[in-house]
Structure formats: C-alpha cells, structure tokens
C-alpha cells in the first residue's frame, strides 16, 4: 500500500506499525517502530521519508529504507542481495521518492534542479542506517553545508546519481 500524500503532521508511538523493526538498533529503528515522533512526507512498503531534525535547507528530508541497511557501502553486500539489480532498485526508489518530495514541497527548486540528493559515506554519517538527504533549494543553503558537509563528489559525501552510475557499471556504490 503506497501513501503518496505529503504530510505535515507528526506521527507518534500511539499509531501501530504492522512490521517488526525490533532488530534495527538505530534512531531510525525507533522512528520505524514509532517510538519517537517524526514529521512524515511519504511512506511506501519499503521506504519512509520524514523531515530532518536539524534542517540545513528550507526543505531537508531524509529517505530511509525500512529494511535495515547499515550504509551506502552496504548496498552490494550479501545482507541486501548479491544481485546488483537489488541495490539499483533500492537507490532508484529512494531517488524517485526524494524527487516527489521536492516537487511537492519546493516546486521551483524542482523545476530549476536546485537541490542536493546525497548519501554520507561512513564514518561521516550520524546514523548507521542507509539514508538519502534531500535538500532544496540548494541555493538557499548556508555555504558551509552546501559546499562542505553536503558537497557531493567528496570522500565524505556522494550524490545519488553517482551511486547509481557506479552500481550500473557493476562497481561498489562508493
């Protein structure tokens, strides 16, 4: 069941979750178990997106996998699948959801491609669970975040298109 409605509500632990996320040790596991509040955007059977708790752009969302995947470096590991197509499907779905959020929340940024879609590379991430940062408009971000922390093509941060390109070539995600 897919819910494509963009929401500005806060969900809490009082709402039930049909899946078991008890083995996820991260704060995102707590969000998936609805033990802590969050501000959702879109949810599908495999992905959840919500507002970052410390936004670095007018729109700063995170798209996470519901399946526990430790990081972008794990995409080709046997814990996800030995088949590269599975990794490509996961990342492509995350990108598609991110673009839906930008189109809904920041249509001008979407139209002008004024956004950043990025994964932090371990150890330069704060949560050990695969998550895609969705930032828009990038032109309104503080310099240190736009050209520092979320600068794709660096050893600490990679863009979603770079990950997809590498996976499609049969290479590691980073």
C-alpha positions in Angstrom: 0.0 0.0 0.0 1.5 3.3 -1.0 0.8 6.6 0.6 1.9 9.5 -1.7 0.2 12.2 0.3 2.7 14.7 1.6 2.0 15.3 5.2 2.9 18.0 7.7 1.7 16.0 10.7 3.7 14.4 13.4 3.4 10.7 14.0 4.0 9.1 17.4 4.2 5.7 19.0 0.5 5.6 19.6 0.0 4.6 16.0 0.6 0.9 15.3 3.2 -0.4 12.9 2.5 -3.7 11.1 6.2 -4.7 10.7 8.8 -5.8 13.1 11.7 -3.4 13.3 13.0 -4.6 16.7 16.4 -5.7 15.2 17.1 -2.1 14.0 19.4 -0.6 16.6 19.4 3.0 15.3 17.2 6.1 15.9 15.6 5.3 12.5 14.6 1.9 14.0 12.9 3.9 16.8 11.1 6.0 14.1 10.0 2.9 12.2 8.7 1.4 15.4 7.0 4.7 16.1 8.7 5.1 19.5 9.6 8.7 18.8 7.8 11.4 16.9 8.7 12.4 13.4 7.3 14.6 10.6 6.5 12.3 7.6 6.4 13.2 4.0 5.8 9.9 2.1 5.7 6.2 3.1 5.6 3.1 1.0 6.0 -0.6 1.9 9.8 -0.3 1.6 10.7 3.4 2.3 9.9 6.1 4.7 10.6 9.8 4.3 10.5 12.5 7.0 11.9 15.9 7.9 15.4 16.0 9.3 15.5 17.0 12.9 18.2 19.7 12.2 17.3 21.1 8.7 20.1 22.6 6.7 17.9 23.9 3.9 14.3 25.1 3.7 13.4 21.5 2.7 15.6 18.9 4.4 14.1 15.5 4.3 15.5 12.0 4.8 14.5 9.0 2.8 15.3 5.7 4.6 14.9 2.1 3.8 12.5 0.2 6.1 14.9 -2.8 5.7 17.9 -2.2 7.9 20.8 -1.5 5.6 23.8 -0.1 7.5 25.1 2.4 4.9 25.7 3.2 1.3 28.8 1.0 1.5 26.5 -2.0 2.3 24.5 -1.8 -1.0 26.3 -4.7 -2.7 26.8 -6.8 0.4 25.0 -10.1 0.8 22.9 -8.7 3.6 20.9 -6.8 0.9 21.5 -9.1 -2.0 24.3 -10.5 -4.1 22.4 -9.2 -7.1 23.5 -5.7 -8.1 20.0 -5.0 -9.5 18.5 -5.1 -6.0 20.9 -2.3 -4.9 20.0 -0.3 -8.1 16.3 -0.8 -7.3 16.7 0.4 -3.7 18.6 3.6 -4.7 16.4 4.3 -7.7 13.3 4.1 -5.4 14.9 6.4 -2.9 15.7 8.9 -5.6 12.2 8.8 -7.0 10.7 9.4 -3.6 13.1 12.3 -3.0 12.1 13.9 -6.3 8.4 13.5 -5.4 9.0 15.4 -2.1 10.9 18.2 -3.8 8.3 18.5 -6.5 5.5 18.8 -3.9 7.3 20.9 -1.2 9.7 23.1 -3.3 8.3 23.1 -6.9 10.5 26.0 -8.1 13.7 24.2 -6.8 12.5 21.0 -8.5 11.9 22.9 -11.8 15.3 24.5 -11.6 17.1 21.4 -10.4 18.2 23.4 -7.3 18.6 20.5 -4.9 21.0 18.1 -3.5 20.4 14.3 -3.1 23.3 12.9 -1.1 24.5 10.0 1.0 27.2 10.4 3.6 30.0 7.9 3.4 31.0 6.1 6.7 32.4 7.2 9.0 31.0 10.6 8.1 27.3 9.9 8.9 25.5 10.3 12.2 23.1 7.3 11.9 24.3 3.8 10.8 21.2 3.2 8.6 21.1 4.0 4.9 19.5 7.4 4.4 19.3 9.8 1.5 19.5 13.5 2.3 17.0 15.6 0.3 17.9 19.3 0.4 16.2 22.1 -1.5 16.6 24.8 -2.6 20.4 24.3 -2.5 20.9 27.9 -3.5 19.5 29.0 -0.1 21.7 26.7 2.0 24.5 28.1 4.2 27.8 27.9 2.4 29.4 25.5 4.9 26.6 23.0 4.4 26.2 23.4 0.6 29.9 23.4 -0.2 31.1 21.4 2.8 29.0 18.8 4.6 26.7 18.0 1.7 29.2 18.6 -1.1 28.9 15.5 -3.4 31.9 14.0 -5.1 33.9 14.2 -1.9 35.3 11.3 0.2 32.6 12.0 2.8 29.6 12.6 0.6 28.3 11.1 -2.6 25.4 12.0 -4.9 22.6 9.6 -5.6 23.3 9.7 -9.4 27.0 8.8 -8.8 25.9 5.8 -6.7 23.5 4.7 -9.4 26.1 5.1 -12.1 28.7 3.1 -10.2 26.2 0.3 -9.4 25.0 0.1 -13.0 28.7 -0.4 -14.0 29.0 -3.3 -11.5 31.2 -1.2 -9.2 30.9 -0.6 -5.5 28.4 2.1 -4.5 31.3 4.4 -3.2 
